[in-house]
């Protein structure tokens, strides 16, 4: 249950002041022994804790997903395998899975999407990272436009969608190889650009290091760079920027 739900129940007489006080006096985390769930994160940051699924023990992952769902009415996990999805779904049948982004989630129905975020990729091989960013932003209540396969080897493809990109409050640019897409977009828009280097490319791309170095050395203004393949980080940051844009 969220803070505003507690306050609404008090105002309707469905919860006593004492019960509400007990809710707000709870420890800001739940100690499960192997994990300490940050139950107050949404109160502080506006978004509940997200689960990084890769590497977690099966029993731990199932229990964490169950508790977060019980507390928030929704739950979001990144870098999940299909085997992990099938395992958790046995306890949470509402769970959905996307094999491209490797995201599994239970989302509240009818969630309003605000503003606009443009998520772009240099090529189709970058889409898995871009989808992680796009679906993260959507889960946190943002409208997302996807503009895929508009890399610099065919600049006309990017220019044909420039009106959509320029109308967004924030742009995510995911690219591997030399990672030039972020610089090109940065020179064409007046909004923040979040560059995501991907590990796509041949040997000298060094699993995304080449794209990372290109992006952090960009001469275009307004570009910030997240870690290699960190679509989640880009989507979360884009969500914060988009919300600020809508408030103003």
N, C-alpha and C positions, 0 to 999 in steps of 0.2 A: 504494500500500500504506500502511496506517495503522500508527501506532506500536504499538498493541496486537497487531496481526498479526505485526509483526516480533518482538516479545517472545515471542509464542506459538510462532513458528517456532524461535526459539533454544531455548526450553524443550523442544521436541520433537526437537531435533537436526537440523532441516531447514535451519538457517542458522547459520553460524559466528558467533562473537562478533565477529570482525573485519568480517564483512559487515554485521552490525548496527551496529557502530560507524561504518562508512562511511555507512550510511543516516542516522544521527543527526548526522553531521558535514556533511551537505549544506547548501548555502546555503538560507536560509528563503524563498527565492523563485526562480522560474525566469525568466530574462530572455529574452523572445522578440523583443526589439528594439522592437516597437510596444506590448508589454504586459509587465508583470512580475507573473507569477502568484504569489499568496501561498500557497505550498505548505504552510506551517506554520500556516495560520490555524485549522485544526481542532484542532491541538495546543493552541493558545493559547485559542481561543474556544469550542471544542466543535462548531463547524460550519464546513464547508469554504466556500471562496469561491463566491459566486453571480455569474452573468453578467447585467448589464444590457444587453440586446440592442439596444435602439433606438439608431440612429445609428452602429453599428459597421460598418466595411467588411466585405463578404462574406467575403473570404479570412481576415481577422482573426477573425471570429466562428467560422468553421468550425475554424480551428486551435485557438482557445481552448477550444472545446467538446471537441475531441478530446483535448487534453492534460489537461483537468480530469477527463474520464471515465477516461482511462488511469491517472491518479494515485489517484482516489478510488472508482472503480467505479460512480459515479453523478455526475450533473451537473444543475444547475438554472438556468434562465434566465428572466428576467422581461421584460415589455414586448416580446415578440417578435411579428413579423408572420408571417402564413402563408407569405409568400414566403421569409422567413428560415428557417422550419421546413422547408420543402420543400428548401431548399438544404443545410442541415445534415444532414437525414435521408439524403441521398445517401451521406454518409460514415458516419453512425451510424443504421442502420436501426431500432434499438430505440427511437429518440426518439419521444416522444408530444407532442401539442400540444392545448391547450385554448383555443378561440377566445374564450371569455368572459373568462377571466383573462389571456389572452395569455402563458401560461406554457408553455415547452417543457422537457422533462426526460427523463432516464433515471434510474429509481429502483431501488434494490436490492429484490428481491422479498422478501416475508415480513417486512417491517419492523414491529417492535412499536410500537404506539401507546399512549402512557401518558396518565394524567390526563384532564382535560377542559377545553377552551376553547370558549366560546360566541361565535359570530360572528353579529352581528345587523345588519340594515339597516333604514333608515327606509322605503325603497321598493324596487321591483324595479329601478329605474334605478341603484341603488347596488350591485347585485350584482356587477358586474365588479370593482370595487375590493374588495368583501368576499371574492370568490373568490380574488383574489390573496392576501389575508390567510389565508384558510382553507387553501388548498393549500400555501402556504409553511409554515404550522404543521404540516400533515400530513407534508410532506416531511422536516421535522426531528423527526419521531417523536412527534407529539401527536395525541390524539383530539380531533376537532372536531365540535361540534353546530352546525348552521346554523339560524338563526331569522330568516327573511327577510320583508320587507314588514310590519313591526310598528311603523310610525311613529306619531307622537303625534296624528295626525289621527283615529286609531282606536285609542285606548289599550287597549281591551278585547283587541285582538289580541296585544299585548305581555303583558298580564296572564295570558292563557291559557297562556303558555309560561314563566311566571315561575319555576316549580319547576326547569325545566331550566337557566335562566339562573343562578339562585341556587346551583345545585350545582356550577357551574364554578369552576375555580381562577382564571380570568381571563376578562374579557369584552371583545370588540372591538365597538365601535358605529360603523358607517359610515353617514353621513347627509349629504345635501346640503340644499338649500333653507335653512332657518334653523338646521339642525343641532341641534335640541333633544333628539334621542333620547339622546345621551350623558348629559345632565343628568338625564333621567328615570330611566335605568337606574342612574346613580350614586346616586340616592336610594333605590334598592330593593335593593342588594346590599352585601355586606360584603367584596367582593373588588375588586382593581384593575380599572379600566375604561380601555381604550385607545380614545380617540376618533379617528376618521378622518373629517375633513371631505372631502366629495366635491365635484366641480365641477358637480354636477347642480343646475339651477335656472334661473329667468328672470333678466332683465338685472341687477337689483339684488343678485342673489346673487354677482355679480362673480367668476364661475368658481370658487366655493368659498371666497372670502375671507369672505363673510358667515357661513358655517357655521364656519369657522376661528375667527373672532372670538367667536362664541357659545360655542364649546367651550372656548376658553382663558379665557373670563370666567365659566365655570360656577360656581355657588354650591354645587354638590354636591361632596362630598369624594371623594378617591381617583381622580380623573380625570387622565390624562396625554394629551397631544395630539401626534399626528404630523403630518407635512406633508400638504397637499392631495393626495388620491388615492393616498397612500402605503400601499397595502395590504400590500406586502412588509414595510415597516418595522414595521407593526402586528403582522403575523403572526410576525415574528422576536422582537419584544419579548414577545408573548404566550407564545411557546415558552419563553423564558427564565423567565418568571414561573411557568408551569405546571410546569416542571422543579423549580424551587425549592419549589413547593407539594407536589410528590410526594416530594421528599427529606425534608421536614419531617413 
